Amino acid sequence: MSNWKIDKPGVAQILTSTSSTAKEYEALLSLMSVRAAWLITALSKSELVKTAIGDWLDNCASPGIIATSNVTGIAIGATTEAVIAYQDGELQMAANAQSAASAAAYPTELPK
């Protein structure tokens, strides 16, 4: 039997905080698109630089933010599921212990 314990309220607080922060990825992606459009317009006389920046945004920055957002969502979901499973296991073990205790024979050497 293991001797570890998950701090469920602490995990819930971290998940809430992380979820709140992760929601900012969408705003970041939107802001980046606006700023990128401004930058590309400002570089209209430098086709090479404009193309390089556009390609970097399309092939690196945007996919990177989207991937980070997706992985963060997966981690939050999996952690939530793990904590729920842990709690369900605790409840099942407690129910088993109560059932075993109630089914145990009363020791004859103890007074009633």
N, CA, C and O atoms as CSV, one atom per row, in Angstrom:
chain,resi,resn,atom,element,x,y,z
A,1,MET,N,N,0.843,-1.178,0.000
A,1,MET,CA,C,0.000,0.000,0.000
A,1,MET,C,C,0.886,1.238,0.000
A,1,MET,O,O,1.872,1.307,0.734
A,2,SER,N,N,0.535,2.194,-0.812
A,2,SER,CA,C,1.358,3.402,-0.903
A,2,SER,C,C,1.098,4.323,0.278
A,2,SER,O,O,0.081,4.221,0.964
A,3,ASN,N,N,2.035,5.215,0.492
A,3,ASN,CA,C,1.951,6.124,1.634
A,3,ASN,C,C,1.975,7.571,1.154
A,3,ASN,O,O,2.635,8.408,1.769
A,4,TRP,N,N,1.278,7.878,0.082
A,4,TRP,CA,C,1.257,9.239,-0.434
A,4,TRP,C,C,-0.167,9.753,-0.430
A,4,TRP,O,O,-1.131,8.987,-0.432
A,5,LYS,N,N,-0.271,11.047,-0.425
A,5,LYS,CA,C,-1.588,11.680,-0.357
A,5,LYS,C,C,-1.587,12.903,-1.266
A,5,LYS,O,O,-0.660,13.712,-1.232
A,6,ILE,N,N,-2.621,13.028,-2.069
A,6,ILE,CA,C,-2.760,14.175,-2.963
A,6,ILE,C,C,-3.527,15.267,-2.231
A,6,ILE,O,O,-4.566,15.011,-1.622
A,7,ASP,N,N,-3.013,16.467,-2.296
A,7,ASP,CA,C,-3.681,17.631,-1.709
A,7,ASP,C,C,-4.731,18.106,-2.717
A,7,ASP,O,O,-4.450,18.954,-3.564
A,8,LYS,N,N,-5.936,17.553,-2.615
A,8,LYS,CA,C,-6.984,17.845,-3.610
A,8,LYS,C,C,-7.340,19.331,-3.679
A,8,LYS,O,O,-7.474,19.856,-4.784
A,9,PRO,N,N,-7.499,20.033,-2.555
A,9,PRO,CA,C,-7.774,21.473,-2.665
A,9,PRO,C,C,-6.621,22.236,-3.333
A,9,PRO,O,O,-6.852,23.173,-4.098
A,10,GLY,N,N,-5.391,21.831,-3.042
A,10,GLY,CA,C,-4.236,22.475,-3.672
A,10,GLY,C,C,-4.211,22.236,-5.171
A,10,GLY,O,O,-3.941,23.150,-5.950
A,11,VAL,N,N,-4.495,21.000,-5.574
A,11,VAL,CA,C,-4.538,20.673,-7.002
A,11,VAL,C,C,-5.661,21.454,-7.683
A,11,VAL,O,O,-5.483,21.972,-8.786
A,12,ALA,N,N,-6.814,21.536,-7.027
A,12,ALA,CA,C,-7.938,22.288,-7.602
A,12,ALA,C,C,-7.566,23.753,-7.804
A,12,ALA,O,O,-7.920,24.357,-8.816
A,13,GLN,N,N,-6.856,24.313,-6.843
A,13,GLN,CA,C,-6.434,25.717,-6.958
A,13,GLN,C,C,-5.470,25.898,-8.131
A,13,GLN,O,O,-5.583,26.860,-8.891
A,14,ILE,N,N,-4.535,24.982,-8.273
A,14,ILE,CA,C,-3.570,25.054,-9.378
A,14,ILE,C,C,-4.286,24.889,-10.723
A,14,ILE,O,O,-3.991,25.611,-11.676
A,15,LEU,N,N,-5.221,23.946,-10.799
A,15,LEU,CA,C,-5.962,23.742,-12.048
A,15,LEU,C,C,-6.791,24.968,-12.413
A,15,LEU,O,O,-6.863,25.349,-13.581
A,16,THR,N,N,-7.409,25.579,-11.425
A,16,THR,CA,C,-8.195,26.788,-11.679
A,16,THR,C,C,-7.306,27.909,-12.195
A,16,THR,O,O,-7.648,28.592,-13.160
A,17,SER,N,N,-6.165,28.090,-11.547
A,17,SER,CA,C,-5.226,29.136,-11.952
A,17,SER,C,C,-4.679,28.867,-13.356
A,17,SER,O,O,-4.596,29.772,-14.186
A,18,THR,N,N,-4.310,27.619,-13.605
A,18,THR,CA,C,-3.759,27.255,-14.911
A,18,THR,C,C,-4.803,27.421,-16.010
A,18,THR,O,O,-4.493,27.916,-17.093
A,19,SER,N,N,-6.030,27.010,-15.736
A,19,SER,CA,C,-7.106,27.170,-16.724
A,19,SER,C,C,-7.330,28.632,-17.057
A,19,SER,O,O,-7.521,28.996,-18.217
A,20,SER,N,N,-7.305,29.459,-16.032
A,20,SER,CA,C,-7.498,30.895,-16.236
A,20,SER,C,C,-6.379,31.474,-17.102
A,20,SER,O,O,-6.634,32.255,-18.018
A,21,THR,N,N,-5.163,31.090,-16.807
A,21,THR,CA,C,-4.017,31.572,-17.580
A,21,THR,C,C,-4.054,31.029,-19.008
A,21,THR,O,O,-3.724,31.747,-19.952
A,22,ALA,N,N,-4.450,29.774,-19.171
A,22,ALA,CA,C,-4.479,29.156,-20.500
A,22,ALA,C,C,-5.485,29.834,-21.420
A,22,ALA,O,O,-5.315,29.816,-22.639
A,23,LYS,N,N,-6.519,30.426,-20.860
A,23,LYS,CA,C,-7.504,31.130,-21.684
A,23,LYS,C,C,-6.885,32.335,-22.387
A,23,LYS,O,O,-7.442,32.840,-23.361
A,24,GLU,N,N,-5.748,32.791,-21.903
A,24,GLU,CA,C,-5.077,33.944,-22.504
A,24,GLU,C,C,-4.392,33.601,-23.825
A,24,GLU,O,O,-4.036,34.503,-24.583
A,25,TYR,N,N,-4.203,32.303,-24.114
A,25,TYR,CA,C,-3.568,31.920,-25.372
A,25,TYR,C,C,-4.365,32.427,-26.569
A,25,TYR,O,O,-3.788,32.913,-27.541
A,26,GLU,N,N,-5.679,32.316,-26.499
A,26,GLU,CA,C,-6.525,32.763,-27.611
A,26,GLU,C,C,-6.378,34.269,-27.838
A,26,GLU,O,O,-6.276,34.726,-28.976
A,27,ALA,N,N,-6.367,35.030,-26.744
A,27,ALA,CA,C,-6.192,36.485,-26.859
A,27,ALA,C,C,-4.808,36.809,-27.414
A,27,ALA,O,O,-4.653,37.732,-28.214
A,28,LEU,N,N,-3.808,36.046,-26.984
A,28,LEU,CA,C,-2.445,36.257,-27.473
A,28,LEU,C,C,-2.368,35.999,-28.974
A,28,LEU,O,O,-1.737,36.758,-29.710
A,29,LEU,N,N,-3.001,34.944,-29.413
A,29,LEU,CA,C,-2.999,34.610,-30.838
A,29,LEU,C,C,-3.693,35.705,-31.648
A,29,LEU,O,O,-3.223,36.078,-32.723
A,30,SER,N,N,-4.791,36.209,-31.142
A,30,SER,CA,C,-5.520,37.284,-31.818
A,30,SER,C,C,-4.680,38.562,-31.883
A,30,SER,O,O,-4.591,39.206,-32.928
A,31,LEU,N,N,-4.071,38.915,-30.758
A,31,LEU,CA,C,-3.223,40.111,-30.712
A,31,LEU,C,C,-2.036,39.966,-31.658
A,31,LEU,O,O,-1.654,40.917,-32.340
A,32,MET,N,N,-1.459,38.768,-31.694
A,32,MET,CA,C,-0.327,38.539,-32.580
A,32,MET,C,C,-0.741,38.734,-34.039
A,32,MET,O,O,0.022,39.291,-34.828
A,33,SER,N,N,-1.925,38.287,-34.396
A,33,SER,CA,C,-2.406,38.456,-35.773
A,33,SER,C,C,-2.558,39.929,-36.127
A,33,SER,O,O,-2.191,40.352,-37.223
A,34,VAL,N,N,-3.100,40.707,-35.195
A,34,VAL,CA,C,-3.269,42.150,-35.425
A,34,VAL,C,C,-1.911,42.820,-35.582
A,34,VAL,O,O,-1.698,43.606,-36.505
A,35,ARG,N,N,-0.994,42.502,-34.671
A,35,ARG,CA,C,0.342,43.119,-34.727
A,35,ARG,C,C,1.113,42.664,-35.963
A,35,ARG,O,O,1.863,43.442,-36.554
A,36,ALA,N,N,0.928,41.412,-36.348
A,36,ALA,CA,C,1.611,40.903,-37.542
A,36,ALA,C,C,1.118,41.632,-38.789
A,36,ALA,O,O,1.912,41.985,-39.661
A,37,ALA,N,N,-0.179,41.852,-38.871
A,37,ALA,CA,C,-0.729,42.583,-40.020
A,37,ALA,C,C,-0.154,43.993,-40.078
A,37,ALA,O,O,0.193,44.490,-41.150
A,38,TRP,N,N,-0.057,44.632,-38.916
A,38,TRP,CA,C,0.522,45.978,-38.857
A,38,TRP,C,C,1.981,45.946,-39.315
A,38,TRP,O,O,2.409,46.793,-40.098
A,39,LEU,N,N,2.738,44.966,-38.822
A,39,LEU,CA,C,4.159,44.864,-39.156
A,39,LEU,C,C,4.352,44.587,-40.646
A,39,LEU,O,O,5.203,45.200,-41.290
A,40,ILE,N,N,3.580,43.685,-41.178
A,40,ILE,CA,C,3.711,43.346,-42.599
A,40,ILE,C,C,3.354,44.547,-43.477
A,40,ILE,O,O,3.986,44.776,-44.508
A,41,THR,N,N,2.344,45.307,-43.066
A,41,THR,CA,C,1.993,46.531,-43.800
A,41,THR,C,C,3.142,47.530,-43.733
A,41,THR,O,O,3.468,48.175,-44.730
A,42,ALA,N,N,3.749,47.656,-42.569
A,42,ALA,CA,C,4.855,48.604,-42.394
A,42,ALA,C,C,6.078,48.199,-43.215
A,42,ALA,O,O,6.903,49.043,-43.564
A,43,LEU,N,N,6.192,46.914,-43.520
A,43,LEU,CA,C,7.344,46.427,-44.281
A,43,LEU,C,C,7.023,46.251,-45.767
A,43,LEU,O,O,7.669,45.458,-46.452
A,44,SER,N,N,6.054,46.970,-46.253
A,44,SER,CA,C,5.609,46.785,-47.638
A,44,SER,C,C,6.708,47.024,-48.669
A,44,SER,O,O,6.628,46.501,-49.781
A,45,LYS,N,N,7.718,47.792,-48.327
A,45,LYS,CA,C,8.796,48.074,-49.286
A,45,LYS,C,C,9.936,47.065,-49.201
A,45,LYS,O,O,10.882,47.121,-49.986
A,46,SER,N,N,9.843,46.145,-48.249
A,46,SER,CA,C,10.882,45.135,-48.094
A,46,SER,C,C,10.241,43.755,-48.219
A,46,SER,O,O,9.937,43.099,-47.223
A,47,GLU,N,N,10.048,43.344,-49.438
A,47,GLU,CA,C,9.338,42.093,-49.724
A,47,GLU,C,C,9.991,40.884,-49.054
A,47,GLU,O,O,9.290,40.017,-48.533
A,48,LEU,N,N,11.307,40.819,-49.062
A,48,LEU,CA,C,12.019,39.682,-48.481
A,48,LEU,C,C,11.758,39.580,-46.976
A,48,LEU,O,O,11.420,38.507,-46.476
A,49,VAL,N,N,11.912,40.690,-46.256
A,49,VAL,CA,C,11.695,40.692,-44.802
A,49,VAL,C,C,10.223,40.434,-44.495
A,49,VAL,O,O,9.898,39.672,-43.585
A,50,LYS,N,N,9.348,41.062,-45.246
A,50,LYS,CA,C,7.907,40.881,-45.050
A,50,LYS,C,C,7.525,39.407,-45.219
A,50,LYS,O,O,6.768,38.860,-44.417
A,51,THR,N,N,8.045,38.779,-46.254
A,51,THR,CA,C,7.758,37.363,-46.501
A,51,THR,C,C,8.332,36.485,-45.396
A,51,THR,O,O,7.674,35.554,-44.932
A,52,ALA,N,N,9.549,36.779,-44.978
A,52,ALA,CA,C,10.184,35.988,-43.917
A,52,ALA,C,C,9.396,36.077,-42.610
A,52,ALA,O,O,9.175,35.066,-41.944
A,53,ILE,N,N,8.980,37.271,-42.254
A,53,ILE,CA,C,8.211,37.443,-41.015
A,53,ILE,C,C,6.853,36.755,-41.138
A,53,ILE,O,O,6.412,36.076,-40.210
A,54,GLY,N,N,6.202,36.928,-42.267
A,54,GLY,CA,C,4.911,36.265,-42.484
A,54,GLY,C,C,5.022,34.753,-42.401
A,54,GLY,O,O,4.191,34.092,-41.777
A,55,ASP,N,N,6.061,34.206,-43.039
A,55,ASP,CA,C,6.274,32.757,-42.995
A,55,ASP,C,C,6.573,32.280,-41.576
A,55,ASP,O,O,6.073,31.241,-41.146
A,56,TRP,N,N,7.391,33.045,-40.852
A,56,TRP,CA,C,7.713,32.664,-39.470
A,56,TRP,C,C,6.447,32.664,-38.611
A,56,TRP,O,O,6.225,31.741,-37.827
A,57,LEU,N,N,5.630,33.689,-38.759
A,57,LEU,CA,C,4.384,33.753,-37.987
A,57,LEU,C,C,3.464,32.585,-38.336
A,57,LEU,O,O,2.884,31.956,-37.451
A,58,ASP,N,N,3.334,32.302,-39.634
A,58,ASP,CA,C,2.431,31.237,-40.078
A,58,ASP,C,C,2.936,29.838,-39.740
A,58,ASP,O,O,2.143,28.945,-39.439
A,59,ASN,N,N,4.258,29.644,-39.791
A,59,ASN,CA,C,4.818,28.301,-39.643
A,59,ASN,C,C,5.433,28.004,-38.281
A,59,ASN,O,O,5.676,26.842,-37.956
A,60,CYS,N,N,5.687,29.027,-37.488
A,60,CYS,CA,C,6.319,28.807,-36.180
A,60,CYS,C,C,5.500,29.384,-35.026
A,60,CYS,O,O,5.058,28.654,-34.139
A,61,ALA,N,N,5.309,30.682,-35.050
A,61,ALA,CA,C,4.692,31.354,-33.905
A,61,ALA,C,C,3.255,30.891,-33.668
A,61,ALA,O,O,2.922,30.433,-32.576
A,62,SER,N,N,2.416,31.009,-34.677
A,62,SER,CA,C,1.003,30.619,-34.505
A,62,SER,C,C,0.853,29.144,-34.156
A,62,SER,O,O,0.157,28.824,-33.193
A,63,PRO,N,N,1.482,28.229,-34.902
A,63,PRO,CA,C,1.365,26.817,-34.535
A,63,PRO,C,C,1.930,26.522,-33.136
A,63,PRO,O,O,1.422,25.657,-32.424
A,64,GLY,N,N,2.977,27.246,-32.759
A,64,GLY,CA,C,3.551,27.046,-31.422
A,64,GLY,C,C,2.584,27.428,-30.320
A,64,GLY,O,O,2.444,26.712,-29.328
A,65,ILE,N,N,1.918,28.557,-30.496
A,65,ILE,CA,C,0.937,28.999,-29.495
A,65,ILE,C,C,-0.242,28.030,-29.460
A,65,ILE,O,O,-0.723,27.674,-28.384
A,66,ILE,N,N,-0.701,27.609,-30.617
A,66,ILE,CA,C,-1.826,26.671,-30.680
A,66,ILE,C,C,-1.444,25.339,-30.035
A,66,ILE,O,O,-2.228,24.776,-29.270
A,67,ALA,N,N,-0.249,24.831,-30.335
A,67,ALA,CA,C,0.202,23.566,-29.749
A,67,ALA,C,C,0.330,23.674,-28.233
A,67,ALA,O,O,-0.069,22.762,-27.508
A,68,THR,N,N,0.881,24.778,-27.756
A,68,THR,CA,C,1.016,24.980,-26.314
A,68,THR,C,C,-0.355,25.016,-25.656
A,68,THR,O,O,-0.557,24.424,-24.596
A,69,SER,N,N,-1.281,25.703,-26.277
A,69,SER,CA,C,-2.650,25.768,-25.755
A,69,SER,C,C,-3.282,24.378,-25.710
A,69,SER,O,O,-3.915,24.015,-24.719
A,70,ASN,N,N,-3.114,23.607,-26.771
A,70,ASN,CA,C,-3.681,22.255,-26.822
A,70,ASN,C,C,-3.076,21.345,-25.763
A,70,ASN,O,O,-3.801,20.629,-25.072
A,71,VAL,N,N,-1.763,21.367,-25.632
A,71,VAL,CA,C,-1.090,20.514,-24.648
A,71,VAL,C,C,-1.482,20.920,-23.230
A,71,VAL,O,O,-1.668,20.065,-22.365
A,72,THR,N,N,-1.605,22.218,-22.995
A,72,THR,CA,C,-2.032,22.695,-21.679
A,72,THR,C,C,-3.436,22.187,-21.372
A,72,THR,O,O,-3.705,21.738,-20.258
A,73,GLY,N,N,-4.325,22.256,-22.346
A,73,GLY,CA,C,-5.686,21.745,-22.155
A,73,GLY,C,C,-5.706,20.256,-21.851
A,73,GLY,O,O,-6.458,19.800,-20.990
A,74,ILE,N,N,-4.879,19.506,-22.558
A,74,ILE,CA,C,-4.788,18.065,-22.319
A,74,ILE,C,C,-4.265,17.794,-20.909
A,74,ILE,O,O,-4.794,16.930,-20.208
A,75,ALA,N,N,-3.240,18.519,-20.493
A,75,ALA,CA,C,-2.668,18.332,-19.153
A,75,ALA,C,C,-3.689,18.664,-18.067
A,75,ALA,O,O,-3.797,17.948,-17.072
A,76,ILE,N,N,-4.430,19.744,-18.258
A,76,ILE,CA,C,-5.452,20.125,-17.277
A,76,ILE,C,C,-6.525,19.035,-17.196
A,76,ILE,O,O,-6.921,18.629,-16.103
A,77,GLY,N,N,-6.986,18.571,-18.344
A,77,GLY,CA,C,-8.013,17.525,-18.363
A,77,GLY,C,C,-7.539,16.226,-17.736
A,77,GLY,O,O,-8.260,15.615,-16.947
A,78,ALA,N,N,-6.332,15.801,-18.082
A,78,ALA,CA,C,-5.796,14.549,-17.543
A,78,ALA,C,C,-5.560,14.646,-16.036
A,78,ALA,O,O,-5.821,13.690,-15.305
A,79,THR,N,N,-5.072,15.782,-15.576
A,79,THR,CA,C,-4.856,15.965,-14.141
A,79,THR,C,C,-6.185,15.938,-13.400
A,79,THR,O,O,-6.291,15.338,-12.330
A,80,THR,N,N,-7.184,16.580,-13.959
A,80,THR,CA,C,-8.519,16.564,-13.349
A,80,THR,C,C,-9.041,15.136,-13.244
A,80,THR,O,O,-9.545,14.730,-12.197
A,81,GLU,N,N,-8.921,14.377,-14.327
A,81,GLU,CA,C,-9.374,12.985,-14.319
A,81,GLU,C,C,-8.606,12.151,-13.301
A,81,GLU,O,O,-9.193,11.303,-12.628
A,82,ALA,N,N,-7.306,12.382,-13.181
A,82,ALA,CA,C,-6.490,11.626,-12.227
A,82,ALA,C,C,-6.906,11.917,-10.787
A,82,ALA,O,O,-6.982,11.003,-9.966
A,83,VAL,N,N,-7.172,13.168,-10.480
A,83,VAL,CA,C,-7.580,13.527,-9.117
A,83,VAL,C,C,-8.962,12.948,-8.805
A,83,VAL,O,O,-9.206,12.493,-7.688
A,84,ILE,N,N,-9.852,12.964,-9.777
A,84,ILE,CA,C,-11.177,12.362,-9.574
A,84,ILE,C,C,-11.040,10.859,-9.332
A,84,ILE,O,O,-11.697,10.314,-8.444
A,85,ALA,N,N,-10.196,10.189,-10.108
A,85,ALA,CA,C,-9.966,8.754,-9.916
A,85,ALA,C,C,-9.357,8.484,-8.539
A,85,ALA,O,O,-9.729,7.517,-7.874
A,86,TYR,N,N,-8.427,9.331,-8.115
A,86,TYR,CA,C,-7.810,9.196,-6.789
A,86,TYR,C,C,-8.876,9.312,-5.704
A,86,TYR,O,O,-8.913,8.510,-4.771
A,87,GLN,N,N,-9.741,10.315,-5.832
A,87,GLN,CA,C,-10.800,10.513,-4.836
A,87,GLN,C,C,-11.774,9.332,-4.844
A,87,GLN,O,O,-12.190,8.862,-3.785
A,88,ASP,N,N,-12.133,8.858,-6.028
A,88,ASP,CA,C,-13.013,7.691,-6.111
A,88,ASP,C,C,-12.366,6.482,-5.442
A,88,ASP,O,O,-13.043,5.712,-4.761
A,89,GLY,N,N,-11.062,6.313,-5.632
A,89,GLY,CA,C,-10.333,5.216,-4.990
A,89,GLY,C,C,-10.337,5.346,-3.475
A,89,GLY,O,O,-10.511,4.358,-2.762
A,90,GLU,N,N,-10.145,6.567,-2.984
A,90,GLU,CA,C,-10.200,6.795,-1.532
A,90,GLU,C,C,-11.568,6.417,-0.972
A,90,GLU,O,O,-11.664,5.752,0.059
A,91,LEU,N,N,-12.620,6.843,-1.659
A,91,LEU,CA,C,-13.975,6.537,-1.201
A,91,LEU,C,C,-14.244,5.037,-1.233
A,91,LEU,O,O,-14.883,4.501,-0.328
A,92,GLN,N,N,-13.763,4.361,-2.264
A,92,GLN,CA,C,-13.949,2.913,-2.365
A,92,GLN,C,C,-13.181,2.187,-1.260
A,92,GLN,O,O,-13.698,1.242,-0.665
A,93,MET,N,N,-11.951,2.623,-0.985
A,93,MET,CA,C,-11.177,1.995,0.098
A,93,MET,C,C,-11.855,2.209,1.448
A,93,MET,O,O,-11.883,1.300,2.277
A,94,ALA,N,N,-12.398,3.396,1.673
A,94,ALA,CA,C,-13.097,3.673,2.932
A,94,ALA,C,C,-14.337,2.792,3.053
A,94,ALA,O,O,-14.619,2.260,4.127
A,95,ALA,N,N,-15.072,2.637,1.965
A,95,ALA,CA,C,-16.262,1.780,1.985
A,95,ALA,C,C,-15.873,0.329,2.251
A,95,ALA,O,O,-16.551,-0.365,3.008
A,96,ASN,N,N,-14.783,-0.133,1.635
A,96,ASN,CA,C,-14.306,-1.498,1.871
A,96,ASN,C,C,-13.896,-1.691,3.325
A,96,ASN,O,O,-14.201,-2.720,3.928
A,97,ALA,N,N,-13.205,-0.705,3.888
A,97,ALA,CA,C,-12.772,-0.801,5.288
A,97,ALA,C,C,-13.979,-0.838,6.220
A,97,ALA,O,O,-13.993,-1.613,7.176
A,98,GLN,N,N,-14.980,-0.020,5.959
A,98,GLN,CA,C,-16.189,-0.025,6.792
A,98,GLN,C,C,-16.920,-1.355,6.679
A,98,GLN,O,O,-17.404,-1.895,7.674
A,99,SER,N,N,-16.996,-1.871,5.474
A,99,SER,CA,C,-17.671,-3.149,5.263
A,99,SER,C,C,-16.938,-4.273,5.988
A,99,SER,O,O,-17.563,-5.114,6.634
A,100,ALA,N,N,-15.610,-4.284,5.877
A,100,ALA,CA,C,-14.818,-5.319,6.552
A,100,ALA,C,C,-14.938,-5.193,8.067
A,100,ALA,O,O,-15.031,-6.202,8.766
A,101,ALA,N,N,-14.936,-3.976,8.573
A,101,ALA,CA,C,-15.040,-3.766,10.020
A,101,ALA,C,C,-16.404,-4.203,10.536
A,101,ALA,O,O,-16.500,-4.793,11.612
A,102,SER,N,N,-17.446,-3.921,9.787
A,102,SER,CA,C,-18.787,-4.296,10.257
A,102,SER,C,C,-19.027,-5.798,10.150
A,102,SER,O,O,-19.856,-6.344,10.877
A,103,ALA,N,N,-18.314,-6.466,9.259
A,103,ALA,CA,C,-18.475,-7.909,9.091
A,103,ALA,C,C,-17.573,-8.710,10.021
A,103,ALA,O,O,-17.748,-9.921,10.152
A,104,ALA,N,N,-16.621,-8.065,10.662
A,104,ALA,CA,C,-15.673,-8.774,11.530
A,104,ALA,C,C,-16.386,-9.286,12.780
A,104,ALA,O,O,-17.299,-8.649,13.305
A,105,ALA,N,N,-15.950,-10.433,13.229
A,105,ALA,CA,C,-16.507,-11.006,14.462
A,105,ALA,C,C,-16.011,-10.202,15.656
A,105,ALA,O,O,-14.867,-9.749,15.677
A,106,TYR,N,N,-16.864,-10.031,16.635
A,106,TYR,CA,C,-16.485,-9.300,17.840
A,106,TYR,C,C,-15.587,-10.207,18.665
A,106,TYR,O,O,-15.964,-11.347,18.935
A,107,PRO,N,N,-14.409,-9.739,19.076
A,107,PRO,CA,C,-13.494,-10.588,19.849
A,107,PRO,C,C,-14.134,-11.018,21.177
A,107,PRO,O,O,-14.650,-10.188,21.926
A,108,THR,N,N,-14.093,-12.299,21.447
A,108,THR,CA,C,-14.712,-12.831,22.669
A,108,THR,C,C,-13.982,-12.396,23.926
A,108,THR,O,O,-14.574,-12.357,25.004
A,109,GLU,N,N,-12.707,-12.070,23.801
A,109,GLU,CA,C,-11.946,-11.671,24.984
A,109,GLU,C,C,-12.228,-10.237,25.422
A,109,GLU,O,O,-11.799,-9.830,26.502
A,110,LEU,N,N,-12.930,-9.478,24.620
A,110,LEU,CA,C,-13.271,-8.098,24.984
A,110,LEU,C,C,-14.656,-8.058,25.620
A,110,LEU,O,O,-15.571,-8.755,25.181
A,111,PRO,N,N,-14.802,-7.235,26.659
A,111,PRO,CA,C,-16.138,-7.129,27.265
A,111,PRO,C,C,-17.088,-6.379,26.336
A,111,PRO,O,O,-16.678,-5.527,25.549
A,112,LYS,N,N,-18.354,-6.718,26.451
A,112,LYS,CA,C,-19.367,-6.041,25.635
A,112,LYS,C,C,-19.971,-4.893,26.378
A,112,LYS,O,O,-20.844,-4.205,25.848
